[in-house]
């Protein structure tokens, strides 16, 4: 009959010896690092040794007043205006797409189908050239106001406001409107994805507390949907900064790319002008990327644990006295 000591001894004999574990080697990582280092060195050498880049002239072009005006008035203001129209319109279209009203759903679907199917440069060309060719202006007032005026014996045609499309179509506002209407179609899908990512029980609980549909959307659904909406919206904003260069189709004179191209054509410094405009686009987009990072971190609070929070929690667990707290 075996004793307890025999069982422990037998179990000890079955245990493996000391395991000498070594990390898995990854030689191809060093090969990839060497290749990347060579490519970066070649690129830096090209920038430094090739005088055709003409960086001093590019810097002079960047700080010229027409270029700065185009940067602020055309690129930055155009981006902000188009994104405001796009975000507000996109949220409204997303709510319409998710509505139980079939008319609203179909109107929103037709809108997104139409504007997502047209290239923005074609849309801006139609605004700048096509619409003024078709219509001299738009009259805002009572429909068939002229006929009503004649029937009532009045000299008025019930027109309250007249918009000259010939003058309006070549302005920055027309470009902002065109880019904003196009952006709303894309933002509608982004907002719709964010709204449907929120559990329906959240809205049902809010309505059970007496909240209306509008208040539930503003106070409950949209704040939670922002975690999903912010990243693609940041990408759309960065893309809009570059899409403002399409305002040349209207054409809008106070725009960054238009002004830089004019200077490059006049001075024959074509490459330097391209370097200047690329540098400004990179600067603006880099600032927006930093802002997007902080917005994502702000709206992502409570969803998952960040590295900093995980490290802090680990330090707090290690600082607790033995036998206190936590599993």
KEBA-237987 format. One line per 8 residues: number of its first residue (from 0); their letters; for each residue y, x, z of C-alpha. Coordinates in Angstrom, 1 decimal. Each point is the difference from the previous one (the first is absolute). Example, Ala and Ser with C-alpha at 12.3 -4.5 7.8 and 13.67 -1.06 7.14 Angstrom:
KEBA-237987
0 = as = -4.5 12.3 7.8 | 3.4 1.4 -0.7;
***
This chain:
KEBA-237987
0 = xxxxxxxx = 0.0 0.0 0.0 | 3.3 1.6 -1.1 | 2.8 0.3 2.5 | 3.7 -0.3 -0.5 | 0.5 3.7 -0.3 | -2.6 0.2 -2.8 | 1.9 -2.7 -1.9 | 3.3 1.8 0.3;
8 = xxxxxxxx = -1.6 3.3 -1.1 | -1.6 -1.7 -3.0 | 3.3 -1.5 -0.9 | 1.8 3.3 0.3 | -2.5 1.6 -2.4 | 0.8 -2.6 -2.7 | 3.7 0.7 0.1 | 1.4 2.2 -2.8;
16 = xxxxxxxx = 1.5 3.4 0.7 | 3.6 1.0 -0.2 | 1.6 -1.3 -3.2 | 2.2 2.5 -1.8 | 2.2 -2.3 -2.0 | 2.4 1.4 -2.6 | 2.6 -1.9 -1.9 | -0.7 -0.9 -3.6;
24 = xxxxxxxx = 1.7 2.4 -2.3 | 2.2 -1.3 -2.7 | 0.6 2.8 -2.5 | 1.5 -2.2 -2.7 | 2.8 -0.9 2.3 | 1.2 3.6 -0.1 | -0.5 0.1 -3.8 | 2.2 -3.2 -0.4;
32 = xxxxxxxx = 2.6 1.5 2.4 | 0.1 3.2 -2.1 | 0.4 -2.0 -3.2 | 2.8 -2.1 1.5 | 1.8 3.1 1.3 | -0.2 1.7 -3.5 | 1.4 -3.2 -1.6 | 2.9 -0.2 2.5;
40 = xxxxxxxx = 0.8 3.7 -0.4 | 0.1 -0.5 -3.8 | 2.3 -3.0 0.3 | 2.4 1.8 2.4 | 0.0 3.0 -2.4 | 0.8 -2.3 -2.9 | 3.0 -1.4 1.9 | 1.3 3.3 1.1;
48 = xxxxxxxx = -0.5 2.1 -3.2 | 0.7 -2.6 -2.7 | 3.8 -0.2 -0.4 | -0.2 -3.0 -2.2 | -0.4 -2.2 3.0 | 3.7 0.8 0.7 | 0.1 -1.1 3.6 | 3.6 1.0 0.6;
56 = xxxxxxxx = 1.2 -2.3 -2.8 | -2.3 -2.7 1.3 | 1.6 0.2 3.4 | 3.4 -0.3 -1.6 | -1.0 -3.1 -1.9 | -1.4 -1.5 3.2 | 3.3 0.1 1.9 | 2.2 -1.2 -2.8;
64 = xxxxxxxx = 1.9 -3.2 0.9 | -1.4 -2.2 -2.9 | -3.5 0.9 1.1 | 0.7 -0.7 3.6 | 1.5 -3.4 -0.9 | -3.0 -0.8 -2.1 | -2.3 1.0 2.8 | 1.8 -2.3 2.5;
72 = xxxxxxxx = 1.2 -2.9 -2.1 | -2.9 -0.1 -2.5 | -3.1 1.3 1.7 | 0.4 -0.7 3.7 | 2.0 -3.2 -0.3 | -2.2 -1.2 -2.9 | -3.2 0.7 2.1 | 1.3 -1.7 3.1;
80 = xxxxxxxx = 1.2 -3.1 -2.0 | -3.2 -0.3 -2.1 | -2.3 0.4 3.1 | 2.0 -2.6 2.0 | -0.5 -2.5 -2.8 | -3.6 1.1 -0.5 | -1.0 -0.2 3.6 | 1.7 -3.3 0.7;
88 = xxxxxxxx = -1.2 -1.5 -3.2 | -3.5 1.4 0.5 | -0.4 -1.5 3.4 | 1.2 -3.4 -1.2 | -2.5 0.2 -3.0 | -2.8 1.0 2.3 | 0.6 -3.0 2.3 | 0.1 -2.2 -3.1;
96 = xxxxxxxx = -3.3 1.5 -1.2 | -1.6 -0.8 3.3 | 1.6 -3.5 0.3 | -2.1 -3.1 -0.2 | 2.4 -1.4 -2.5 | -1.5 0.5 -3.5 | 3.4 -0.1 -1.7 | 1.2 2.9 2.1;
104 = xxxxxxxx = -3.2 1.9 -0.5 | 0.2 -0.3 -3.8 | 3.7 0.9 -0.2 | -0.6 3.1 2.0 | -3.1 0.9 -2.1 | 2.0 -0.4 -3.3 | 2.8 2.1 1.4 | -2.2 2.9 1.0;
112 = xxxxxxxx = -2.0 -0.3 -3.3 | 3.2 0.2 -2.1 | 1.8 2.9 1.8 | -3.0 2.1 0.6 | -0.9 -0.2 -3.7 | 3.4 1.3 -1.3 | 0.9 3.7 0.2 | 3.2 0.5 1.9;
120 = xxxxxxxx = 1.7 1.9 -2.7 | -0.7 -2.9 -2.4 | 1.3 -2.5 2.6 | 3.2 2.1 0.5 | 0.4 0.3 -3.7 | -0.2 -3.8 -0.4 | 2.6 -0.4 2.8 | 2.4 2.6 -1.5;
128 = xxxxxxxx = -0.4 -0.9 -3.7 | -2.1 -3.1 -0.6 | 1.6 -2.5 2.4 | 3.6 0.7 -1.2 | -1.2 -0.5 -3.6 | -1.6 -3.3 0.8 | 2.7 -1.4 2.4 | 3.7 0.7 0.2;
136 = xxxxxxxx = 0.2 -1.3 3.5 | -1.4 -2.4 2.6 | 1.7 -3.1 1.2 | -0.7 -1.2 3.5 | 0.7 -3.6 0.6 | -1.3 -3.6 -0.6 | -2.7 -0.2 -2.7 | 1.4 -1.7 -3.1;
144 = xxxxxxxx = 3.4 0.1 1.6 | 1.8 -0.1 -3.3 | -1.7 -3.2 -1.0 | 0.7 -1.6 3.4 | 3.6 1.0 -0.3 | 0.4 -1.6 -3.4 | -1.8 -3.1 1.1 | 2.3 -0.4 3.1;
152 = xxxxxxxx = 3.1 0.8 -2.0 | 0.7 3.2 1.9 | 1.1 3.3 -1.4 | -2.3 2.1 2.3 | -3.5 1.1 -0.9 | -1.0 0.4 3.7 | -0.4 3.8 -0.4 | 0.7 1.7 3.3;
160 = xxxxxxxx = -0.7 3.7 -1.0 | -0.4 2.0 -3.2 | -1.9 3.3 0.0 | 0.7 2.3 -3.0 | -3.4 1.6 -0.7 | 1.5 2.5 -2.4 | 1.9 1.6 2.9 | -2.6 -0.6 2.7;
168 = xxxxxxxx = -2.9 1.4 -2.0 | 1.3 3.6 0.0 | 0.8 0.2 3.8 | -2.0 1.6 2.8 | -0.5 -3.5 1.5 | -1.9 -1.1 -3.1 | -2.3 3.0 0.3 | -0.5 -0.6 3.7;
176 = xxxxxxxx = -0.9 -3.6 -0.8 | -2.5 1.0 -2.7 | -1.7 2.6 2.2 | 0.0 -2.4 3.0 | -1.6 -2.9 -2.0 | -2.7 2.3 -1.3 | -0.6 1.5 3.5 | -0.3 -3.4 1.6;
184 = xxxxxxxx = -3.2 -0.6 -2.1 | -1.6 3.1 1.4 | 1.3 -0.5 3.6 | -1.5 -3.6 -0.1 | -3.5 1.4 -0.3 | 0.7 2.6 2.7 | 1.4 -2.6 2.4 | -2.9 -2.4 -0.8;
192 = xxxxxxxx = -2.5 2.7 0.8 | 1.7 0.7 3.3 | 0.2 -3.7 1.0 | -3.7 -0.7 -0.7 | -0.9 3.1 2.0 | 1.2 -1.8 3.2 | -2.7 -2.1 1.6 | 0.5 -3.7 -0.5;
200 = xxxxxxxx = -0.5 -0.5 3.7 | 3.4 1.6 0.7 | 1.8 -2.7 -2.0 | -2.2 -2.8 1.4 | 0.8 1.2 3.6 | 3.7 0.1 -0.8 | -0.1 -3.5 -1.5 | -1.9 -1.2 3.1;
208 = xxxxxxxx = 2.9 1.2 2.1 | 2.3 -2.2 -2.0 | 1.4 2.6 -2.5 | 0.9 -1.2 -3.5 | -1.2 1.6 -3.1 | 3.1 2.0 -0.6 | 0.3 1.3 3.5 | -3.7 0.9 0.0;
216 = xxxxxxxx = 0.4 2.0 -3.2 | 3.1 1.8 1.4 | -1.1 0.6 3.6 | -3.8 0.3 -0.2 | -1.4 0.7 -3.5 | 2.5 2.3 -1.7 | 0.4 2.5 2.9 | -3.8 0.5 0.0;
224 = xxxxxxxx = -0.1 0.1 -3.8 | 2.6 2.8 -0.1 | -2.8 2.5 0.8 | -1.5 -0.8 -3.4 | 3.3 -0.6 -1.8 | 1.9 3.1 0.9 | -2.1 2.7 -1.7 | 0.0 -1.5 -3.5;
232 = xxxxxxxx = 3.6 -1.1 0.4 | 1.0 3.6 0.7 | -1.8 1.0 -3.2 | 1.8 -2.7 -1.9 | 3.4 1.2 1.4 | -0.7 3.6 -1.1 | -1.1 -1.3 -3.4 | 3.2 -2.0 -0.2;
240 = xxxxxxxx = 2.1 3.1 0.6 | -1.5 1.4 -3.2 | 0.1 -3.3 -1.9 | 3.8 -0.1 0.4 | 0.0 2.6 -2.9 | -1.0 -3.0 -2.2 | 3.4 -1.4 0.5 | 0.9 2.1 -3.0;
248 = xxxxxxxx = -1.4 -2.9 -2.1 | 2.9 -2.3 1.0 | 1.8 2.5 0.0 | 1.4 0.7 3.5 | 2.3 3.0 -0.2 | 0.3 0.6 3.8 | -3.6 1.1 0.4 | -1.5 3.4 0.9;
256 = xxxxxxxx = -2.2 0.7 -3.0 | 2.6 -1.2 -2.5 | 2.7 2.2 1.4 | -2.2 3.1 0.2 | -1.2 -0.6 -3.6 | 3.6 -0.3 -1.2 | 0.9 3.3 1.7 | -3.0 1.8 -1.4;
264 = xxxxxxxx = 0.7 -1.2 -3.5 | 3.7 1.0 0.2 | -0.7 3.5 1.4 | -3.3 0.6 -1.8 | -1.6 0.8 3.3 | -2.9 -2.5 -0.5 | -2.5 1.7 2.3 | 2.5 0.6 2.8;
272 = xxxxxxxx = 0.9 -3.7 -0.2 | -3.6 -1.0 0.4 | -0.4 2.3 2.9 | 3.0 -1.5 1.7 | -1.1 -3.6 -0.4 | -3.6 0.9 1.1 | 1.4 1.6 3.1 | 2.1 -3.0 0.9;
280 = xxxxxxxx = -3.0 -2.4 -0.5 | -2.1 2.2 2.2 | 2.6 0.1 2.8 | 0.5 -3.7 0.0 | -3.8 -0.8 -0.2 | -0.8 2.5 2.8 | 2.5 -1.7 2.3 | -1.6 -3.3 -0.7;
288 = xxxxxxxx = -3.5 1.4 0.6 | 1.1 1.1 3.5 | 1.4 -3.4 0.7 | -3.2 -1.6 -1.2 | -2.0 2.1 2.3 | 2.0 -1.1 3.1 | -0.1 -3.6 -1.1 | -3.8 0.1 -0.4;
296 = xxxxxxxx = -0.3 1.5 3.4 | 2.3 -2.6 1.5 | -1.8 -3.0 -1.5 | -3.4 1.5 0.6 | 0.3 0.1 3.7 | -3.0 -1.6 1.7 | -2.2 0.4 -3.1 | -2.3 2.9 0.7;
304 = xxxxxxxx = 0.7 3.1 2.0 | 2.2 2.7 -1.4 | -0.9 3.7 0.5 | 2.8 0.4 2.5 | -1.0 -3.0 2.0 | -3.7 1.1 0.0 | 1.0 3.5 1.2 | 2.2 -1.5 2.8;
312 = xxxxxxxx = -2.8 -2.4 1.1 | -2.5 3.0 0.0 | 2.4 2.0 2.2 | 0.5 -2.9 2.4 | -3.8 -0.5 0.3 | -0.4 3.8 0.7 | 2.7 -0.1 2.7 | -1.6 -2.8 2.0;
320 = xxxxxxx = -1.8 1.0 3.2 | -3.8 -0.1 -0.1 | -1.5 -3.4 0.6 | 3.1 -2.0 -0.8 | 0.7 -2.4 -2.9 | -1.4 -0.4 -3.4 | -3.3 0.0 -1.7;
***
